[in-house]
Amino acid sequence: MSLQRVNPNAQSDKGNRALGMNISAAKGLQEVLKTNLGPKGTLKMLVSGAGDIKLTKDGNVLLHEMQIQHPTAMLIARTATSQDDITGDGTTSAVLLIAELLKQSERFLHEGLHPRILADGFELAKNRCLELLDEYKVTRDTLERELLINVARTSLRTKLHQRLADALTDYVTDAVLAIRQPAKPIDLFMVELMTMQHKNEFDTKLIKGIVLDHGSRHPDMPRRLTNCYILTCNVSFEYEKSEVNAQIMYGSADQREKLVDAERAFVDDRVRKVIDLKRRVCDTGDKSFVLINQKGIDPPALDMFAKEGIIALRRAKRRNMERLTLACGGAPVNSVDELDAQVLGRADLVYEQTLGEDKYTFVEGVPNTFSCTLLVKGPNKHTINQIQDAVRDGLRAVKNTIEDGCVVPGAGAFEIAAHAGLMRFKNEQVTGRVKLGVQAFADALLVIPKTLAANSGFDPIDSIVLLQEEFSRGNLVGLDLASGEALSPVQEGIWDNYRVLRQMINSSAVIATQLLLVDEVLRAGKNLQGKQPMQ
């Protein structure tokens, strides 16, 4: 009543009604996403208001693209997408675990257990689960290529069909190993994802060099050069009008010609300095020269470069300039006054490829592979977008493995082991009603292997019983999605990222606890005054 006196338009849900609203929202979001989990998960088709179609099974993409209006569901979605922002994976698993924690709590709440008791049990179970994660993690040489390939394959197979995922695995692994520099953090922005709607998805390949999404703008420039010197610069090679308004009077055509020549001389002088450098370094016929400029190059300047056999590209993107100097060597220049051979990079091959109206310039055979390009091809935009989303997750998975220095057995193996460990913890070290919170947390962890089994066409209960029996014999096992039997993820090379599981466990427990402790939902915001309350 006090709230109604302050704001007549306000509404509130109290006690069990508020808890029921939160739990039903979480269960609804879980129902939407659970069919996407794992390599056997199904796809969702997202249709925008304009009729654009997107096919995906990536939880992060779904939660970003879907219009979620329920406040509780929106809170869970934001938590899951922040999981992807931090670790690069685990979005769907985070949603499933949060919803399952609330679902397991529901039966105890109906029996009269106070939410605070469950929250205390969740906190104990979370801390113990993180300890178990440290116990079951496997410390390996994370620069071993075979291990990284297995990690990338595990990640990619959850987003793409098996044949395509296996084809991309080597490219994703080699891309991260190529840009890695000792004693420096891995910068995945140095892996350029370039798309070409051309041929089919299996023609996607890794270019250990740079692919620029534009070409030369002069018909007489060479289309292919070998043994190239690369000059990267940020210099204007075009006539620029003065910033001061001025009126120039001339009395004859000769005076006009002299004025035009004087204006051109300023730009032509810069062009000649580049040409002089080219003649100095390309002293034999097997050497060539490429100019890549961040600013403009006007037609007369392009004509001068073409006559010298120079490929000149204008208006290159800034991020490509950074990648070029990393890959080719040399240094970017902002002036042509003191050019020498030390500012030049090298590349074995530079060539141009035209696809429809689009031009692409390939810079290959670079001395340093600290920057590379994944050229994603596909017959349509749906396929290309799906591959792009999967490759980004694969790159993050390999990067996480290198930085963590360890991996965790996948295929639901950790969840089975953690459930057994939490049940022992409940029986041996926890006393009182808090045990029920620990039990709810342990049972909620089983949602991952249950969902993997259901999505693969197997009975979830039978699969869980089979895995638990095998684990009780001392074997750390996961679920074989092809046969429904138990398998050893360590022997099969199925690995999860340590930081993904750690973040998922931590954030899921925190959000589930906060939602459990909500005893009243108030709809009394300023934007509700004079409007209908949210239903």
N, C-alpha and C positions, 0 to 999 in steps of 0.2 A: 504493500500500500504506500509506503514512503516513497518508493520510486515513482509511482503513479502521480503522487502530488507534485513531484519535481517536474516530471515530463509525462503529460497525459497520453502521448503517443508511444511511450515505452512499453516493451513487453519483456517478459523474462520466463525462462524455463528453469525449474529448480530440481535439485536432488536427482532421483532416478530418471526423471524425464530428460534432464540435461546430459546425464551419462549415457542414456539410451540413444540420444541424438548423435553424440560423438562416436559411439561404437557402431551405430548403423552407417554413418558416413564412411568410417574406416573400412567396414566390411564391403560397402558398395564399391569403393576404389579398388579394394583387393580383387573383387570379382571381375573388374574390368581388366586388370593387369596380369592376373595370375596365369592366363593362358599363353602369355608371351615368354614365360621364363624358360631358359635352357635352349639347347640346340633343336629340340623338337617342338618348341613353341610356335604358335600360329601368328599370322600377321594381322595388323589392324589397317583399315583403309580410312584415312582422314580426308574429309571433303570440306574445303573452305567455302565461305559464302560466295566466292566468285566461281566456284565449281572446280577449283584446282584439286588434284588428287595426290595424296602422299601415302605410299605403302611402307610400313615400318613395324618392327617389333621391339624397337629401342624404347625402353621406359622413359628415358630422359626426353626424347623427342615427343612422345605421346603426352607427357605431363606438360610440356611447354606449349604444344599445339592445341590441346583440348581446352575448351572453355569450362572451367570448374567454378561453380557459383557457391557451393556450400562452404561455409567458413572453415569447418573442421577438415574437410577434404582438401581445401586449399592449403591449410597449414601443413598437412601431411605431404602434399605435393611439393611444397617449397622445401621441406626438409629433405625429401628424396632428391630433388634437383640440386640442392646444395651438396649432397653426397657426390653427385657426378662432377660438380664444379671442383671439388676438393681432390677427389681420387680418380675420376674418369670412368667409374663403373659402379655397379651395385644399386642402381636406382630402383629397379623392379623388386629386388630382394629387400630393400629397405621398406618399401610400401607393404610388402607381404608380411614382414616381421612386425611392423607397428600394428597392423590390423589384427594379426594373430595374437599378439600380446593382449590387445583389448578384448578379443573374442574369448581367449582363455580366462580372462578376468571376469567375464560376464557371468559365468556359472557360479563363481564364488560370491559375486555381488548379489545375485538373486537369493543366495542362502543367508544373506545378512552380514557378510564380512565387510568391514570398513575399508574404503579405498586406500587409506593411509597404510594399513597393514600390507596390502598388496604392493604399494609403492616402496615400502621398506624392503620387502622381499625382492623386488626387481633390482634394487640397488645392490643388495648382497649378491644376487645372481649375476648381475652385469660384471661386477668386479671379479668374481670367480671365473666367469666365462672369458674375460680378457686374460686372466692367468693361464687358463687352459689353452688359449690361442698361442701364447708364448711357448707353452710346452709342446704343442703339436706342430709348430712351424718347423720347416726344414731349411737349415742354413746351407747354402750351396755357393759355388762360384757363379755369381749371377751375370758374369760376362761370358759364360759358356754359351755358345751359339745354340746348341741343341736344347738347352733349358729354355732359352728365350723363345725359340721356335714353338716349343710346347705351350708356353704361356700365351703367345700370340694366337696360336691355333685354338686354345680353349676360349679365349675372348671372342675371336671372329666367328666361331661356329655358333655362338649364341645369337648372332645378328644376321648371318647369311647362311645359305644352304652349304652343305659340307664341301662340295667340289670347289665352289668359288672361294670359300674360306681357306681351304688348303692351298689354293693357287696364290692367294694374297699373303699367306703367312711369311714366306721368305722375304718378300718385298718389305713388309712392315718391320721385320726384325733387322734386316740390313740397313733400312733407313735410319733407325735409331742408333745402331752401332756406328754408322757413317758420321753422324753429326756429333757423336760423343767426343768431348775434349777432356783430357785428364785434368783433374782438380778443378773442374768447372761444372756448374749445374747444367743438365741437359735442357736445351731450349728447343721445344718441338716446333716453334715458329720457323725454325730453319728447315723444316720439311714442308715444302710447298705442295699443296694438293691442287693440281691442275686438272680440269675436266675437259674432255672432248667427246661430243656426241657423235661417235664414229665406231664402226665395226661392232664388236660385242664385248661383254664385261671381262672375258678371259684374255683380251688384248691389253688390259691394264698392266703397266710395267713401271719399274723404278729406273729413273734417270739419275745417275750419279753426276749431276751437274745441274744446270738451270734451264727451265723452259719458260720463255717469256711469251705472254699472250698477245703479242703484236709483232709485226715484221717491218721491213724497210719500206719507205714511201717513195722510192724512185725505181722506175722500170729497168734502168741500166745497171743497177747495183748487182753484184754477184749474189747468187743464192746459196752457195756452198763454198766455204773456205777451210783450209787445213793449216795446222801449225800457226795458230793465231796469237797475236798480241792483243790484249783487251784493255782499252782505255775507258774507265768509268768516270764520268764527270757530271758536274752540275753547273754548266755554263750555257748561256744563251747564245745560240748561233743564228739569231734572227734580228732584223732591224726593230728597235723598240722606239716608239714615239716618245718624245720628251714629255715630262710631266707639266711643263710650263707652256701655256698657250702662246704661240708665236705666229706671226704672219711674215712670210718671206716673199719679197718682190724680186722678180728677175725680168730683164728687158729683152732677152733673146733666147733662142733655143740652145745656144752654146752654154749660156749661164745655167740653164736648167739641167743640161747634161752634167756640167761640173758639180752641181748641187747633188744630183743623184749619185754620181761617182763618189763624192765625199761621204755621203751617207753609207754607201755600200762598203767603202774602204774600211770602216770600223769593224764590220762583221767579217769581211774577207781577210783581214789581218789575223783574226782569231783562227779562221779556217786554215790559213797558210801555215800557222804555227803547228797545228795538228799534222798537216801534211808533211811538214819538215821533219817532225818526229818520226812519222811513218817511214820516210825515206832513210832516216838514220838507222833505225832498228831492222827494217826489212831490206838488208843489204844483199840478200840472195833471192832467187826466184821462188824458193820453196816456202817463204815466209809471207804472212798476210796480216791484215790489220782490221780490227773491229772497234768502232766507237759506239758506246752506249751512254746516252745523255738523258739526264732527268728533266731538262728543259727543252725548249723547242729548237728545231733546225728548219730554216726557211728553204724554199725550192732552189734558189741560186747556190746556197751552201751545199745542199744535197747533190746538186749537179757537179760541184767541184769534187766532193768526196767520191762520187761515182766514177769520175774520170780517172781517179787514182786507184780504183779497185777496192775501195774501203766500204764495208758494210756499216752504215750509220743508222742507229735506232734512236728515235726521239721520244720524249715524254715517258720514260720508263718509270715504273712505280718505285716509291722510295724503299719499300721492303725488299724489292728485287735488287736494288743497288747494294743494300747491306749483304744480301746473300752472295752477290757476284764477287765482292771483295773477299768474302770468307772462302769461297770455292776456288776462284781463279788466282787469288793473291793480288798484289798491287795495293793501291790506295786511291780512294776517290779524290778528285781534284775539283776545286772551285774556281780555278784560274788557269789560263793557258800560258801565262807569262814565263814560267820556269819549268817547262816540261822536260823530263828525262826518262830513261828506261826503267828507273826504279819504281815509278808509279804504275807501271803496266803489269797486268796479269797475263796468264797464259791459258790456252785451251787447245786441245788437239784438233777439235772439229767444231765449227759453227755452221749451221744450215737452217734454212727456212722451209716450213711446210705449210701449204695452203689447204684449208678445209672449208669449202664453200666460200663465204665472204670473210672468214676468219683466217688470220695468219698467226703462225707460231714460230718462234725462233728457238732453236735448241743449241745449248752450249754444253758440249760433252768433252770428256777426256781432260778434266780439270786436275791440277796437281793436289788440291786439298778437297776432301769430300765432307767438309764441315757444313755443307749445305747441299741438299739434294731435292729432287722433285718426284712425287708420285703422280704419274700420268694416269688418271682414272678415265677409262673409256666405257661406253655403254650405248646400247641402241636407242635409249629413251631417257628422259629426265628422271623417271621413277627409279630406274636401276642405278643411275649415277648417284642420286641423293642417298639411296640405301647404302651403296658402297662407301660413300664419303663418311656417313655417320659411323659405319662399322670400323673403317680404317682409323678414324680419330680415337675410338675406344681401344683399338689394338695398339696404337702408338703409345697411349697412356699406360696400358697394361705392361708393355715392355719397359717403359721408363720407370714405372713404379717398382718393378722387379729389380732393376739395376740399383736403384736408390735404396730399396729396403734391405737388400742383401740376403733375402730369404723368401720362401714361398710357402703356401699352405696347401695340403692335399685337397682336391676339389671333388666334384661329383656327389656332393652331400656328405662326404666322409667326415669333415670337421663337425658338422651339425649332429651327426650320430654320436661321435665321440664326446662332444660337449654335453649332449643330453645325458649320457651315462655319467659323466663327471659331475654334473649338477645334481643328479639324483643321489649319488654317493655323498656329495657335499650336504644335501638336505638331511639325509638320514644320520650322518655322523657328526656334523658340526653346527647345525641350526636347530634351535629349540623354539617352541611356541608356535603361534599361528603364522608367524613370518614364513614358516615352511611352505605355506600354500602359495605365497608369492614366488618363491624359488621354483616350486613345481610348475606353476603357470608359465614361467619364463622358459624352463626346460622343455615343456611340451610345445611352446610356441616355436622353438628353434626347428622342430621337425617339419614345419610348413615348407621348408625349402626342398628336402628330399621327397616329401609327399607330392608337391606340385610338379617336380621333375618326373616322378613316376606317372602321375595322372596325365601330363602332357605327352608322355610317350606311349599312352594306351595301356598302362599296367594298373593293377589295383593298388592304391596307395597303402592300405593297411598291410596287405601281404608283403609289399616291398619293404616297409619299415620293419616288420617283424623279421624278415629275412636278414636285413642289414644288422639289426640289433643282435640276433643270434650269432651272426658271424663275428661281430665285434666282441661279444662275450667270450669267444674263443681266443681272443688276443690279436685279432687281425683288424687293421685300420682299413675299412673298405668303404667304397662308394657304390652308386647304382650304375650298372651298365644299361644305357638307354636303348641299346639295340636288342638285348635279350631279356632284360629285367632281372638278371642275376647280379650277384655281388662281384665287384672287381677291385683291384688294387690301383688307386689313382697314381701312386708313386711309380709303379711299373708301366702304366699306360701313358704317363706323362700328362695327366690332367691336373693343372695347378691353378689355384686362386691367388690373388694378390693379398698380401698380409695387411696392407694399410686399408684396403677396401673392406675387408671383414672387420677390422678394428673400428673403423668409422661407422660401419653399419650397426654393429652391436651397441656402440656407445650412443649414437644419435637416436636409434630406435627406442632404447630403454628410456632415454630422457624425454622424448616426445610422448611416449605411451604413459609415462608417469604423470606428466603435466596434464594430459587429457583425462586421466583417471581422477585427478584431484580437482577437476572443475565441478563445482556443485551448483553453479547457476550461470546461465547464458543470458546476458543482458543485451537487448536490442534497443539501445537508448542513445545512439550516436546523433550528432547534430544534423546529419543529412537525413534523418528520419522525421524531423519536425515537419508536420504538414504533409507527410507522405504515408503511403501504406506501409506497414511493417513487413519485413522480409519473411516470406513463408518458409 
